[in-house]
Amino acid sequence: MTLRNHYRSLTLLFALALPCMASAADYAVQPSGSTLGFTSSFQGSSFDGQFSKWTAAISYDQAKLAASKFDVTVDLSSAKTGDSDRDSALPGADFFDTAKYPQAHFVTTGFRQQGSQVIADGNLTLRGVTKPVSLNVTFKPQGSGATLDVSGTVNRLDFGVGGGQYKDTTVIAAAVKVTAHLVLTAK
């Protein structure tokens, strides 16, 4: 094979590979119908909470997981559980410490297929601590948009959430389930 033919072969191979390297579809999150929440337990009783202020940049295509990405920023002072004592404690130094750490941030590092389940691997930064977190992903296309549901479990103690007397896991469980339901429209 001459150098010229080798160059042509490489050019053709690159041109054929370009469609495979295309980016995932970008989506805008519709606040109406979208939620970002958490579930934990206090003295053995389960409670739910939600964040009312957060942003999410979503690029996703199940056929192009390598090109997909989630980037989520959460305003921690927007956490509400429906209990005034708990809601006033969450922004404090023992929990989220929003005076020092007003936001949490999750960004994916990759996606993988585990059987029929897609897993989003990423890094969560909370209270100045960054740790790996994996989330189950369910994506359902609907017309020009989609719904995206994610869920996973975070150990609050890994991030220093629940200091002082609240480190005791018999009072507040260490495991916190995180869930999101996003209504998406194509950009």
C-alpha positions in Angstrom: 0.0 0.0 0.0 1.4 3.4 -1.0 1.5 6.2 1.5 -1.2 8.0 -0.6 -3.5 5.0 -0.4 -2.8 4.7 3.3 -3.7 8.3 3.8 -6.9 7.9 1.9 -7.9 4.9 3.9 -7.3 6.7 7.2 -9.3 9.7 5.9 -12.2 7.4 4.9 -12.1 5.6 8.3 -12.2 8.9 10.1 -15.1 10.2 8.0 -17.0 7.0 8.7 -16.3 7.2 12.4 -17.6 10.8 12.7 -21.3 9.9 13.0 -20.4 7.5 15.9 -18.6 10.3 17.7 -21.6 12.7 17.5 -22.7 14.3 20.7 -25.7 13.3 22.7 -28.9 15.3 22.5 -29.1 18.4 24.7 -32.2 18.9 26.8 -33.7 21.7 28.8 -35.3 20.9 32.2 -38.9 22.0 32.6 -39.4 23.2 36.2 -43.1 22.3 36.0 -43.3 18.6 36.9 -39.6 18.2 37.7 -38.4 17.4 41.2 -35.2 16.8 43.1 -35.7 15.1 46.4 -34.3 12.9 49.2 -35.5 10.4 51.7 -34.0 9.6 55.1 -35.1 8.6 58.6 -35.1 10.3 62.0 -35.5 8.1 65.0 -36.7 5.3 62.9 -39.4 7.3 61.0 -38.9 8.0 57.3 -39.2 11.5 56.0 -39.0 13.0 52.5 -37.5 16.3 51.4 -37.1 18.3 48.2 -34.9 21.1 46.9 -36.8 23.9 45.2 -33.8 25.6 43.6 -31.4 23.7 41.3 -30.1 23.7 37.7 -29.3 20.8 35.5 -27.5 20.6 32.2 -28.5 17.3 30.5 -27.0 15.8 27.4 -28.1 12.2 26.9 -28.5 9.5 24.4 -28.7 5.9 25.5 -27.1 4.8 22.2 -24.2 7.2 22.8 -23.5 6.9 26.5 -19.9 8.0 26.1 -21.1 11.4 24.8 -23.8 11.8 27.5 -23.3 14.1 30.5 -25.2 15.4 33.6 -24.1 18.5 35.4 -26.4 19.5 38.4 -26.0 22.3 40.9 -28.2 22.4 44.0 -29.0 25.4 46.2 -28.8 23.7 49.6 -30.7 26.5 51.4 -33.8 25.5 49.4 -34.2 22.1 51.2 -37.6 21.6 52.7 -39.0 18.5 54.5 -42.3 19.9 55.8 -41.1 19.9 59.4 -40.2 23.4 60.7 -37.6 22.2 63.2 -35.8 20.0 60.7 -36.1 22.7 57.9 -34.5 25.3 60.2 -31.6 22.9 61.2 -30.7 21.8 57.7 -28.9 25.0 56.6 -26.9 25.1 59.9 -23.3 24.1 60.6 -24.3 20.6 61.8 -25.9 19.7 58.4 -25.4 21.5 55.1 -23.6 24.5 56.6 -24.9 26.8 53.8 -23.0 29.8 55.1 -19.7 28.1 54.0 -21.1 25.7 51.4 -24.2 27.1 49.7 -24.3 24.6 46.8 -23.9 20.9 46.1 -22.6 19.9 42.7 -22.9 16.6 40.8 -21.2 16.0 37.5 -21.0 12.7 35.6 -17.6 11.0 34.8 -19.2 8.3 32.7 -22.2 6.0 32.1 -22.3 2.2 31.9 -24.8 -0.4 31.1 -25.4 -3.0 33.8 -27.8 -5.5 32.4 -30.9 -3.5 31.4 -30.0 -0.6 33.8 -28.0 2.4 32.9 -25.7 3.7 35.7 -24.4 7.3 35.8 -21.1 7.5 37.6 -20.0 10.9 38.8 -18.6 13.0 41.5 -20.7 14.7 44.2 -19.3 17.7 46.0 -21.1 18.6 49.2 -19.7 20.6 52.2 -16.4 20.9 50.4 -16.0 17.1 50.1 -16.0 15.4 46.7 -16.8 11.6 46.5 -17.9 9.3 43.7 -21.6 8.5 43.5 -23.5 6.2 41.2 -27.1 6.8 40.1 -29.6 4.5 38.3 -30.9 6.2 35.2 -34.3 5.6 33.5 -34.8 7.7 30.3 -38.1 7.6 28.4 -38.4 9.6 25.2 -41.7 11.3 24.7 -42.3 13.2 21.4 -39.7 15.9 21.2 -38.8 15.5 24.9 -38.3 12.9 27.5 -38.6 12.1 31.2 -35.5 11.2 33.1 -35.6 9.5 36.5 -32.5 9.0 38.6 -32.0 7.4 42.0 -29.2 6.5 44.2 -28.0 6.3 47.8 -25.5 8.7 49.5 -23.9 8.2 52.9 -24.3 11.6 54.6 -21.4 10.9 56.9 -19.0 10.7 53.9 -19.7 14.4 53.4 -19.8 15.5 57.0 -23.6 16.0 57.0 -25.0 15.6 60.5 -22.3 16.6 62.9 -22.2 16.7 66.7 -25.0 14.6 68.2 -26.4 13.9 64.7 -23.4 11.6 63.8 -25.3 8.9 65.7 -26.9 6.8 63.0 -29.5 5.5 65.5 -30.9 9.0 65.5 -30.5 9.8 61.8 -29.8 7.1 59.2 -26.5 7.4 57.4 -28.0 6.4 54.1 -29.9 9.1 52.2 -31.8 8.1 49.1 -31.6 10.8 46.4 -34.2 10.9 43.6 -35.0 13.1 40.7 -37.8 13.2 38.1 -37.0 15.6 35.2 -39.3 16.6 32.5 -37.1 17.4 29.5 -37.6 19.2 26.1 -35.1 19.0 23.3 -33.0 22.1 22.8 
